[in-house]
Amino acid sequence: MSKYISAKEFRQRFPYVAEDLKRWGEIVVLKRSKPLFKVVPFEEFPTDLLDRAAMEDNSQPDLQEISRIVHKLREI
């Protein structure tokens, strides 16, 4: 579950970010009602698609894999 807060509120709550991340999972910071950035907890294993592809084997992903990753990123 995400928590949406204003940039001003984020600055005020900054000392409590770790506690807030435990409670909400991720924090989306808004500026003028538009998402500015997202704060997520650190994960030991990479969740980035390119990093995941690299972890599966030590070789470079082929063109089909890169194409799939690009299409997946465009959906986001």
RADA-V300489 format. One record per residue. N is the residue number from 1. RES is the residue in one letter. PHI is phi in whole degrees, -180 to 180 (NA if undefined). OMEGA is omega in radians with two decimals (999 if undefined). Layout:
n=N res=RES phi=PHI omega=OMEGA
n=N res=RES phi=PHI omega=OMEGA
This chain:
n=1 res=M phi=NA omega=-3.14
n=2 res=S phi=-98 omega=3.03
n=3 res=K phi=-114 omega=3.12
n=4 res=Y phi=-101 omega=3.12
n=5 res=I phi=-137 omega=3.10
n=6 res=S phi=-75 omega=3.11
n=7 res=A phi=-61 omega=3.12
n=8 res=K phi=-63 omega=3.13
n=9 res=E phi=-65 omega=3.11
n=10 res=F phi=-62 omega=3.10
n=11 res=R phi=-60 omega=-3.13
n=12 res=Q phi=-70 omega=-3.08
n=13 res=R phi=-93 omega=-3.06
n=14 res=F phi=-51 omega=3.13
n=15 res=P phi=-62 omega=-3.07
n=16 res=Y phi=-108 omega=-3.06
n=17 res=V phi=-58 omega=-3.12
n=18 res=A phi=-60 omega=3.11
n=19 res=E phi=-65 omega=-3.14
n=20 res=D phi=-64 omega=3.11
n=21 res=L phi=-65 omega=3.09
n=22 res=K phi=-64 omega=-3.09
n=23 res=R phi=-76 omega=-2.99
n=24 res=W phi=-104 omega=3.13
n=25 res=G phi=89 omega=3.05
n=26 res=E phi=-157 omega=-3.12
n=27 res=I phi=-123 omega=3.07
n=28 res=V phi=-105 omega=-3.10
n=29 res=V phi=-97 omega=-3.09
n=30 res=L phi=-108 omega=2.99
n=31 res=K phi=-132 omega=-3.05
n=32 res=R phi=55 omega=3.09
n=33 res=S phi=65 omega=3.09
n=34 res=K phi=-120 omega=3.13
n=35 res=P phi=-59 omega=-3.14
n=36 res=L phi=-103 omega=3.06
n=37 res=F phi=-161 omega=-3.12
n=38 res=K phi=-125 omega=3.09
n=39 res=V phi=-107 omega=-3.14
n=40 res=V phi=-128 omega=3.11
n=41 res=P phi=-69 omega=3.10
n=42 res=F phi=-68 omega=3.07
n=43 res=E phi=-119 omega=-3.12
n=44 res=E phi=-64 omega=3.14
n=45 res=F phi=-101 omega=-3.09
n=46 res=P phi=-66 omega=3.11
n=47 res=T phi=-105 omega=3.11
n=48 res=D phi=-67 omega=-3.08
n=49 res=L phi=-60 omega=-3.14
n=50 res=L phi=-67 omega=3.11
n=51 res=D phi=-66 omega=3.11
n=52 res=R phi=-63 omega=3.13
n=53 res=A phi=-63 omega=-3.14
n=54 res=A phi=-70 omega=-3.12
n=55 res=M phi=-72 omega=-3.07
n=56 res=E phi=-63 omega=3.02
n=57 res=D phi=-152 omega=-3.05
n=58 res=N phi=-83 omega=3.14
n=59 res=S phi=-84 omega=3.09
n=60 res=Q phi=-73 omega=3.08
n=61 res=P phi=-66 omega=3.13
n=62 res=D phi=-77 omega=-3.07
n=63 res=L phi=-61 omega=3.12
n=64 res=Q phi=-66 omega=3.12
n=65 res=E phi=-66 omega=3.11
n=66 res=I phi=-62 omega=3.11
n=67 res=S phi=-60 omega=3.13
n=68 res=R phi=-63 omega=3.14
n=69 res=I phi=-64 omega=3.14
n=70 res=V phi=-62 omega=3.12
n=71 res=H phi=-64 omega=3.12
n=72 res=K phi=-65 omega=3.12
n=73 res=L phi=-67 omega=3.12
n=74 res=R phi=-67 omega=3.10
n=75 res=E phi=-68 omega=-3.10
n=76 res=I phi=-79 omega=999
